[in-house]
Amino acid sequence: AQQKQWCIAKPSANAIALQSNLDFVCHKLDCRIVQPGGACYEPNNLASHVSIAMNLYYKQITKNCDFIVNSITKEKTGLLVSNDPSIGNCKYV
């Protein structure tokens, strides 16, 4: 059996890159889960919201967790983890 993995925002990624990931994903997928009233609005911080969005994109569309925002540095802003990052009512798929 393959180990489950989740794609989250790399802790070292800067806020501009993360915001751009959030915008990118939410143009393609329904991001109501991280909007007010959504199950993952809390914890209300950028890293949490973008991690939820990136993981949805990873699971539904790409199976690629690189999320390279800057084409010059090629820095990956996604991180694959094998521990479920769900918090409280906010469940990662």
KOLGU-4560 file (N, C-alpha, C; in nm, 3 decimals, padded with zeros to 5 digits):
<recs>
<n_xx: 00.085 n_yy: -00.120 n_zz: 00.000 ca_xx: 00.000 ca_yy: 00.000 ca_zz: 00.000 c_xx: 00.088 c_yy: 00.124 c_zz: 00.000 mol: A seq: 1 type: ALA>
<n_xx: 00.051 n_yy: 00.219 n_zz: -00.084 ca_xx: 00.131 ca_yy: 00.341 ca_zz: -00.091 c_xx: 00.097 c_yy: 00.430 c_zz: 00.028 mol: A seq: 2 type: GLN>
<n_xx: 00.201 n_yy: 00.490 n_zz: 00.084 ca_xx: 00.182 ca_yy: 00.579 ca_zz: 00.197 c_xx: 00.109 c_yy: 00.705 c_zz: 00.151 mol: A seq: 3 type: GLN>
<n_xx: 00.013 n_yy: 00.751 n_zz: 00.232 ca_xx: -00.059 ca_yy: 00.874 ca_zz: 00.197 c_xx: 00.035 c_yy: 00.992 c_zz: 00.211 mol: A seq: 4 type: LYS>
<n_xx: 00.022 n_yy: 01.087 n_zz: 00.121 ca_xx: 00.102 ca_yy: 01.209 ca_zz: 00.131 c_xx: 00.014 c_yy: 01.330 c_zz: 00.109 mol: A seq: 5 type: GLN>
<n_xx: 00.057 n_yy: 01.439 n_zz: 00.167 ca_xx: -00.012 ca_yy: 01.566 ca_zz: 00.152 c_xx: 00.088 c_yy: 01.670 c_zz: 00.104 mol: A seq: 6 type: TRP>
<n_xx: 00.039 n_yy: 01.764 n_zz: 00.025 ca_xx: 00.123 ca_yy: 01.872 ca_zz: -00.026 c_xx: 00.090 c_yy: 01.999 c_zz: 00.049 mol: A seq: 7 type: CYS>
<n_xx: 00.187 n_yy: 02.053 n_zz: 00.120 ca_xx: 00.164 ca_yy: 02.175 ca_zz: 00.197 c_xx: 00.265 c_yy: 02.283 c_zz: 00.157 mol: A seq: 8 type: ILE>
<n_xx: 00.243 n_yy: 02.404 n_zz: 00.205 ca_xx: 00.335 ca_yy: 02.514 ca_zz: 00.178 c_xx: 00.465 c_yy: 02.491 c_zz: 00.254 mol: A seq: 9 type: ALA>
<n_xx: 00.575 n_yy: 02.505 n_zz: 00.183 ca_xx: 00.706 ca_yy: 02.492 ca_zz: 00.247 c_xx: 00.723 c_yy: 02.606 c_zz: 00.348 mol: A seq: 10 type: LYS>
<n_xx: 00.762 n_yy: 02.574 n_zz: 00.473 ca_xx: 00.774 ca_yy: 02.679 ca_zz: 00.575 c_xx: 00.865 c_yy: 02.795 c_zz: 00.535 mol: A seq: 11 type: PRO>
<n_xx: 00.965 n_yy: 02.768 n_zz: 00.453 ca_xx: 01.059 ca_yy: 02.874 ca_zz: 00.415 c_xx: 01.010 c_yy: 02.960 c_zz: 00.299 mol: A seq: 12 type: SER>
<n_xx: 00.899 n_yy: 02.922 n_zz: 00.237 ca_xx: 00.851 ca_yy: 02.998 ca_zz: 00.120 c_xx: 00.801 c_yy: 03.135 c_zz: 00.164 mol: A seq: 13 type: ALA>
<n_xx: 00.827 n_yy: 03.236 n_zz: 00.081 ca_xx: 00.785 ca_yy: 03.371 ca_zz: 00.122 c_xx: 00.637 c_yy: 03.396 c_zz: 00.092 mol: A seq: 14 type: ASN>
<n_xx: 00.583 n_yy: 03.496 n_zz: 00.160 ca_xx: 00.439 ca_yy: 03.523 ca_zz: 00.155 c_xx: 00.392 c_yy: 03.559 c_zz: 00.014 mol: A seq: 15 type: ALA>
<n_xx: 00.477 n_yy: 03.627 n_zz: -00.063 ca_xx: 00.438 ca_yy: 03.666 ca_zz: -00.199 c_xx: 00.418 c_yy: 03.541 c_zz: -00.284 mol: A seq: 16 type: ILE>
<n_xx: 00.510 n_yy: 03.447 n_zz: -00.273 ca_xx: 00.499 ca_yy: 03.321 ca_zz: -00.348 c_xx: 00.375 c_yy: 03.244 c_zz: -00.304 mol: A seq: 17 type: ALA>
<n_xx: 00.351 n_yy: 03.240 n_zz: -00.173 ca_xx: 00.236 ca_yy: 03.165 ca_zz: -00.122 c_xx: 00.105 c_yy: 03.228 c_zz: -00.170 mol: A seq: 18 type: LEU>
<n_xx: 00.098 n_yy: 03.360 n_zz: -00.166 ca_xx: -00.024 ca_yy: 03.428 ca_zz: -00.213 c_xx: -00.046 c_yy: 03.398 c_zz: -00.361 mol: A seq: 19 type: GLN>
<n_xx: 00.062 n_yy: 03.394 n_zz: -00.435 ca_xx: 00.048 ca_yy: 03.365 ca_zz: -00.578 c_xx: 00.001 c_yy: 03.222 c_zz: -00.600 mol: A seq: 20 type: SER>
<n_xx: 00.045 n_yy: 03.129 n_zz: -00.516 ca_xx: -00.005 ca_yy: 02.991 ca_zz: -00.523 c_xx: -00.155 c_yy: 02.986 c_zz: -00.493 mol: A seq: 21 type: ASN>
<n_xx: -00.196 n_yy: 03.060 n_zz: -00.390 ca_xx: -00.337 ca_yy: 03.061 ca_zz: -00.351 c_xx: -00.422 c_yy: 03.114 c_zz: -00.466 mol: A seq: 22 type: LEU>
<n_xx: -00.378 n_yy: 03.224 n_zz: -00.526 ca_xx: -00.453 ca_yy: 03.283 ca_zz: -00.638 c_xx: -00.459 c_yy: 03.185 c_zz: -00.755 mol: A seq: 23 type: ASP>
<n_xx: -00.347 n_yy: 03.123 n_zz: -00.784 ca_xx: -00.338 ca_yy: 03.028 ca_zz: -00.896 c_xx: -00.436 c_yy: 02.913 c_zz: -00.877 mol: A seq: 24 type: PHE>
<n_xx: -00.431 n_yy: 02.850 n_zz: -00.760 ca_xx: -00.517 ca_yy: 02.734 ca_zz: -00.735 c_xx: -00.664 c_yy: 02.776 c_zz: -00.735 mol: A seq: 25 type: VAL>
<n_xx: -00.693 n_yy: 02.890 n_zz: -00.672 ca_xx: -00.834 ca_yy: 02.929 ca_zz: -00.656 c_xx: -00.895 c_yy: 02.981 c_zz: -00.785 mol: A seq: 26 type: CYS>
<n_xx: -00.814 n_yy: 03.004 n_zz: -00.888 ca_xx: -00.870 ca_yy: 03.032 ca_zz: -01.020 c_xx: -00.913 c_yy: 02.902 c_zz: -01.087 mol: A seq: 27 type: HIS>
<n_xx: -00.860 n_yy: 02.790 n_zz: -01.041 ca_xx: -00.888 ca_yy: 02.661 ca_zz: -01.104 c_xx: -00.983 c_yy: 02.573 c_zz: -01.023 mol: A seq: 28 type: LYS>
<n_xx: -00.980 n_yy: 02.589 n_zz: -00.892 ca_xx: -01.061 ca_yy: 02.504 ca_zz: -00.804 c_xx: -01.147 c_yy: 02.590 c_zz: -00.712 mol: A seq: 29 type: LEU>
<n_xx: -01.249 n_yy: 02.529 n_zz: -00.654 ca_xx: -01.336 ca_yy: 02.596 ca_zz: -00.557 c_xx: -01.262 c_yy: 02.607 c_zz: -00.424 mol: A seq: 30 type: ASP>
<n_xx: -01.236 n_yy: 02.731 n_zz: -00.380 ca_xx: -01.160 ca_yy: 02.752 ca_zz: -00.256 c_xx: -01.249 c_yy: 02.798 c_zz: -00.140 mol: A seq: 31 type: CYS>
<n_xx: -01.378 n_yy: 02.769 n_zz: -00.149 ca_xx: -01.467 ca_yy: 02.815 ca_zz: -00.040 c_xx: -01.428 c_yy: 02.756 c_zz: 00.095 mol: A seq: 32 type: ARG>
<n_xx: -01.358 n_yy: 02.643 n_zz: 00.093 ca_xx: -01.318 ca_yy: 02.579 ca_zz: 00.218 c_xx: -01.229 c_yy: 02.670 c_zz: 00.305 mol: A seq: 33 type: ILE>
<n_xx: -01.154 n_yy: 02.762 n_zz: 00.242 ca_xx: -01.066 ca_yy: 02.851 ca_zz: 00.320 c_xx: -01.123 c_yy: 02.993 c_zz: 00.331 mol: A seq: 34 type: VAL>
<n_xx: -01.246 n_yy: 03.012 n_zz: 00.287 ca_xx: -01.309 ca_yy: 03.143 ca_zz: 00.300 c_xx: -01.395 c_yy: 03.146 c_zz: 00.426 mol: A seq: 35 type: GLN>
<n_xx: -01.431 n_yy: 03.267 n_zz: 00.475 ca_xx: -01.512 ca_yy: 03.275 ca_zz: 00.598 c_xx: -01.632 c_yy: 03.182 c_zz: 00.592 mol: A seq: 36 type: PRO>
<n_xx: -01.648 n_yy: 03.102 n_zz: 00.697 ca_xx: -01.756 ca_yy: 03.003 ca_zz: 00.700 c_xx: -01.713 c_yy: 02.867 c_zz: 00.651 mol: A seq: 37 type: GLY>
<n_xx: -01.599 n_yy: 02.860 n_zz: 00.582 ca_xx: -01.548 ca_yy: 02.732 ca_zz: 00.533 c_xx: -01.483 c_yy: 02.653 c_zz: 00.645 mol: A seq: 38 type: GLY>
<n_xx: -01.475 n_yy: 02.521 n_zz: 00.628 ca_xx: -01.422 ca_yy: 02.433 ca_zz: 00.733 c_xx: -01.277 c_yy: 02.464 c_zz: 00.767 mol: A seq: 39 type: ALA>
<n_xx: -01.203 n_yy: 02.523 n_zz: 00.671 ca_xx: -01.061 ca_yy: 02.549 ca_zz: 00.694 c_xx: -01.028 c_yy: 02.697 c_zz: 00.694 mol: A seq: 40 type: CYS>
<n_xx: -01.129 n_yy: 02.782 n_zz: 00.723 ca_xx: -01.099 ca_yy: 02.925 ca_zz: 00.738 c_xx: -01.011 c_yy: 02.944 c_zz: 00.862 mol: A seq: 41 type: TYR>
<n_xx: -01.039 n_yy: 02.867 n_zz: 00.967 ca_xx: -00.952 ca_yy: 02.864 ca_zz: 01.085 c_xx: -00.861 c_yy: 02.742 c_zz: 01.072 mol: A seq: 42 type: GLU>
<n_xx: -00.732 n_yy: 02.749 n_zz: 01.102 ca_xx: -00.658 ca_yy: 02.869 ca_zz: 01.142 c_xx: -00.647 c_yy: 02.970 c_zz: 01.028 mol: A seq: 43 type: PRO>
<n_xx: -00.683 n_yy: 03.096 n_zz: 01.061 ca_xx: -00.689 ca_yy: 03.201 ca_zz: 00.961 c_xx: -00.551 c_yy: 03.263 c_zz: 00.939 mol: A seq: 44 type: ASN>
<n_xx: -00.467 n_yy: 03.192 n_zz: 00.864 ca_xx: -00.339 ca_yy: 03.250 ca_zz: 00.825 c_xx: -00.304 c_yy: 03.201 c_zz: 00.686 mol: A seq: 45 type: ASN>
<n_xx: -00.218 n_yy: 03.275 n_zz: 00.620 ca_xx: -00.187 ca_yy: 03.247 ca_zz: 00.480 c_xx: -00.129 c_yy: 03.107 c_zz: 00.461 mol: A seq: 46 type: LEU>
<n_xx: -00.035 n_yy: 03.069 n_zz: 00.547 ca_xx: 00.030 ca_yy: 02.938 ca_zz: 00.530 c_xx: -00.072 c_yy: 02.825 c_zz: 00.535 mol: A seq: 47 type: ALA>
<n_xx: -00.166 n_yy: 02.835 n_zz: 00.628 ca_xx: -00.268 ca_yy: 02.732 ca_zz: 00.641 c_xx: -00.360 c_yy: 02.730 c_zz: 00.519 mol: A seq: 48 type: SER>
<n_xx: -00.409 n_yy: 02.848 n_zz: 00.480 ca_xx: -00.500 ca_yy: 02.856 ca_zz: 00.366 c_xx: -00.434 c_yy: 02.805 c_zz: 00.238 mol: A seq: 49 type: HIS>
<n_xx: -00.311 n_yy: 02.847 n_zz: 00.215 ca_xx: -00.245 ca_yy: 02.808 ca_zz: 00.091 c_xx: -00.211 c_yy: 02.659 c_zz: 00.093 mol: A seq: 50 type: VAL>
<n_xx: -00.180 n_yy: 02.605 n_zz: 00.210 ca_xx: -00.152 ca_yy: 02.461 ca_zz: 00.220 c_xx: -00.275 c_yy: 02.380 c_zz: 00.182 mol: A seq: 51 type: SER>
<n_xx: -00.391 n_yy: 02.420 n_zz: 00.233 ca_xx: -00.516 ca_yy: 02.353 ca_zz: 00.198 c_xx: -00.538 c_yy: 02.357 c_zz: 00.047 mol: A seq: 52 type: ILE>
<n_xx: -00.520 n_yy: 02.476 n_zz: -00.011 ca_xx: -00.543 ca_yy: 02.493 ca_zz: -00.155 c_xx: -00.443 c_yy: 02.412 c_zz: -00.237 mol: A seq: 53 type: ALA>
<n_xx: -00.316 n_yy: 02.419 n_zz: -00.200 ca_xx: -00.212 ca_yy: 02.346 ca_zz: -00.273 c_xx: -00.238 c_yy: 02.196 c_zz: -00.268 mol: A seq: 54 type: MET>
<n_xx: -00.282 n_yy: 02.148 n_zz: -00.151 ca_xx: -00.308 ca_yy: 02.005 ca_zz: -00.136 c_xx: -00.427 c_yy: 01.962 c_zz: -00.223 mol: A seq: 55 type: ASN>
<n_xx: -00.531 n_yy: 02.046 n_zz: -00.230 ca_xx: -00.645 ca_yy: 02.015 ca_zz: -00.317 c_xx: -00.598 c_yy: 02.003 c_zz: -00.462 mol: A seq: 56 type: LEU>
<n_xx: -00.515 n_yy: 02.098 n_zz: -00.503 ca_xx: -00.465 ca_yy: 02.099 ca_zz: -00.641 c_xx: -00.379 c_yy: 01.975 c_zz: -00.666 mol: A seq: 57 type: TYR>
<n_xx: -00.294 n_yy: 01.946 n_zz: -00.569 ca_xx: -00.207 ca_yy: 01.828 ca_zz: -00.578 c_xx: -00.290 c_yy: 01.701 c_zz: -00.593 mol: A seq: 58 type: TYR>
<n_xx: -00.394 n_yy: 01.687 n_zz: -00.513 ca_xx: -00.474 ca_yy: 01.564 ca_zz: -00.513 c_xx: -00.565 c_yy: 01.555 c_zz: -00.636 mol: A seq: 59 type: LYS>
<n_xx: -00.622 n_yy: 01.668 n_zz: -00.678 ca_xx: -00.725 ca_yy: 01.664 ca_zz: -00.783 c_xx: -00.669 c_yy: 01.682 c_zz: -00.923 mol: A seq: 60 type: GLN>
<n_xx: -00.558 n_yy: 01.753 n_zz: -00.936 ca_xx: -00.514 ca_yy: 01.791 ca_zz: -01.071 c_xx: -00.377 c_yy: 01.738 c_zz: -01.108 mol: A seq: 61 type: ILE>
<n_xx: -00.277 n_yy: 01.755 n_zz: -01.024 ca_xx: -00.143 ca_yy: 01.742 ca_zz: -01.077 c_xx: -00.056 c_yy: 01.628 c_zz: -01.025 mol: A seq: 62 type: THR>
<n_xx: -00.073 n_yy: 01.589 n_zz: -00.898 ca_xx: 00.020 ca_yy: 01.492 ca_zz: -00.837 c_xx: 00.164 c_yy: 01.543 c_zz: -00.840 mol: A seq: 63 type: LYS>
<n_xx: 00.178 n_yy: 01.675 n_zz: -00.845 ca_xx: 00.310 ca_yy: 01.738 ca_zz: -00.843 c_xx: 00.306 c_yy: 01.847 c_zz: -00.737 mol: A seq: 64 type: ASN>
<n_xx: 00.397 n_yy: 01.840 n_zz: -00.641 ca_xx: 00.395 ca_yy: 01.933 ca_zz: -00.528 c_xx: 00.506 c_yy: 02.038 c_zz: -00.538 mol: A seq: 65 type: CYS>
<n_xx: 00.563 n_yy: 02.058 n_zz: -00.656 ca_xx: 00.674 ca_yy: 02.154 ca_zz: -00.666 c_xx: 00.628 c_yy: 02.299 c_zz: -00.645 mol: A seq: 66 type: ASP>
<n_xx: 00.522 n_yy: 02.338 n_zz: -00.714 ca_xx: 00.471 ca_yy: 02.476 ca_zz: -00.707 c_xx: 00.585 c_yy: 02.577 c_zz: -00.723 mol: A seq: 67 type: PHE>
<n_xx: 00.650 n_yy: 02.571 n_zz: -00.838 ca_xx: 00.758 ca_yy: 02.666 ca_zz: -00.867 c_xx: 00.696 c_yy: 02.797 c_zz: -00.915 mol: A seq: 68 type: ILE>
<n_xx: 00.710 n_yy: 02.902 n_zz: -00.834 ca_xx: 00.650 ca_yy: 03.031 ca_zz: -00.865 c_xx: 00.747 c_yy: 03.117 c_zz: -00.945 mol: A seq: 69 type: VAL>
<n_xx: 00.872 n_yy: 03.117 n_zz: -00.901 ca_xx: 00.974 ca_yy: 03.201 ca_zz: -00.963 c_xx: 01.050 c_yy: 03.121 c_zz: -01.068 mol: A seq: 70 type: ASN>
<n_xx: 01.032 n_yy: 03.157 n_zz: -01.194 ca_xx: 01.094 ca_yy: 03.080 ca_zz: -01.302 c_xx: 01.245 c_yy: 03.100 c_zz: -01.307 mol: A seq: 71 type: SER>
<n_xx: 01.295 n_yy: 03.202 n_zz: -01.237 ca_xx: 01.439 ca_yy: 03.227 ca_zz: -01.237 c_xx: 01.508 c_yy: 03.140 c_zz: -01.131 mol: A seq: 72 type: ILE>
<n_xx: 01.458 n_yy: 03.145 n_zz: -01.009 ca_xx: 01.523 ca_yy: 03.069 ca_zz: -00.901 c_xx: 01.481 c_yy: 02.922 c_zz: -00.903 mol: A seq: 73 type: THR>
<n_xx: 01.366 n_yy: 02.893 n_zz: -00.966 ca_xx: 01.312 ca_yy: 02.756 ca_zz: -00.969 c_xx: 01.289 c_yy: 02.698 c_zz: -00.829 mol: A seq: 74 type: LYS>
<n_xx: 01.273 n_yy: 02.787 n_zz: -00.732 ca_xx: 01.253 ca_yy: 02.739 ca_zz: -00.595 c_xx: 01.117 c_yy: 02.672 c_zz: -00.581 mol: A seq: 75 type: GLU>
<n_xx: 01.117 n_yy: 02.554 n_zz: -00.522 ca_xx: 00.992 ca_yy: 02.483 ca_zz: -00.497 c_xx: 00.927 c_yy: 02.539 c_zz: -00.371 mol: A seq: 76 type: LYS>
<n_xx: 00.798 n_yy: 02.569 n_zz: -00.378 ca_xx: 00.730 ca_yy: 02.624 ca_zz: -00.261 c_xx: 00.638 c_yy: 02.522 c_zz: -00.196 mol: A seq: 77 type: THR>
<n_xx: 00.631 n_yy: 02.402 n_zz: -00.253 ca_xx: 00.551 ca_yy: 02.295 ca_zz: -00.195 c_xx: 00.638 c_yy: 02.193 c_zz: -00.124 mol: A seq: 78 type: GLY>
<n_xx: 00.580 n_yy: 02.127 n_zz: -00.027 ca_xx: 00.651 ca_yy: 02.027 ca_zz: 00.052 c_xx: 00.559 c_yy: 01.907 c_zz: 00.070 mol: A seq: 79 type: LEU>
<n_xx: 00.607 n_yy: 01.787 n_zz: 00.036 ca_xx: 00.528 ca_yy: 01.666 ca_zz: 00.059 c_xx: 00.552 c_yy: 01.616 c_zz: 00.201 mol: A seq: 80 type: LEU>
<n_xx: 00.444 n_yy: 01.590 n_zz: 00.273 ca_xx: 00.456 ca_yy: 01.536 ca_zz: 00.408 c_xx: 00.374 c_yy: 01.408 c_zz: 00.419 mol: A seq: 81 type: VAL>
<n_xx: 00.415 n_yy: 01.321 n_zz: 00.509 ca_xx: 00.342 ca_yy: 01.195 ca_zz: 00.526 c_xx: 00.263 c_yy: 01.191 c_zz: 00.656 mol: A seq: 82 type: SER>
<n_xx: 00.269 n_yy: 01.300 n_zz: 00.735 ca_xx: 00.183 ca_yy: 01.312 ca_zz: 00.853 c_xx: 00.063 c_yy: 01.400 c_zz: 00.816 mol: A seq: 83 type: ASN>
<n_xx: -00.056 n_yy: 01.353 n_zz: 00.846 ca_xx: -00.178 ca_yy: 01.426 ca_zz: 00.812 c_xx: -00.177 c_yy: 01.564 c_zz: 00.878 mol: A seq: 84 type: ASP>
<n_xx: -00.179 n_yy: 01.673 n_zz: 00.798 ca_xx: -00.172 ca_yy: 01.807 ca_zz: 00.856 c_xx: -00.307 c_yy: 01.862 c_zz: 00.904 mol: A seq: 85 type: PRO>
<n_xx: -00.412 n_yy: 01.781 n_zz: 00.900 ca_xx: -00.544 ca_yy: 01.828 ca_zz: 00.943 c_xx: -00.541 c_yy: 01.885 c_zz: 01.084 mol: A seq: 86 type: SER>
<n_xx: -00.619 n_yy: 01.992 n_zz: 01.104 ca_xx: -00.627 ca_yy: 02.056 ca_zz: 01.237 c_xx: -00.774 c_yy: 02.071 c_zz: 01.273 mol: A seq: 87 type: ILE>
<n_xx: -00.815 n_yy: 02.012 n_zz: 01.385 ca_xx: -00.952 ca_yy: 02.027 ca_zz: 01.431 c_xx: -01.054 c_yy: 01.989 c_zz: 01.324 mol: A seq: 88 type: GLY>
<n_xx: -01.144 n_yy: 02.083 n_zz: 01.293 ca_xx: -01.248 ca_yy: 02.058 ca_zz: 01.193 c_xx: -01.196 c_yy: 02.068 c_zz: 01.050 mol: A seq: 89 type: ASN>
<n_xx: -01.073 n_yy: 02.116 n_zz: 01.037 ca_xx: -01.017 ca_yy: 02.135 ca_zz: 00.904 c_xx: -00.944 c_yy: 02.008 c_zz: 00.861 mol: A seq: 90 type: CYS>
<n_xx: -01.009 n_yy: 01.934 n_zz: 00.772 ca_xx: -00.953 ca_yy: 01.806 ca_zz: 00.728 c_xx: -00.890 c_yy: 01.819 c_zz: 00.589 mol: A seq: 91 type: LYS>
<n_xx: -00.765 n_yy: 01.778 n_zz: 00.580 ca_xx: -00.699 ca_yy: 01.773 ca_zz: 00.449 c_xx: -00.744 c_yy: 01.647 c_zz: 00.377 mol: A seq: 92 type: TYR>
<n_xx: -00.773 n_yy: 01.658 n_zz: 00.247 ca_xx: -00.816 ca_yy: 01.540 ca_zz: 00.171 c_xx: -00.699 c_yy: 01.446 c_zz: 00.147 mol: A seq: 93 type: VAL>
</recs>
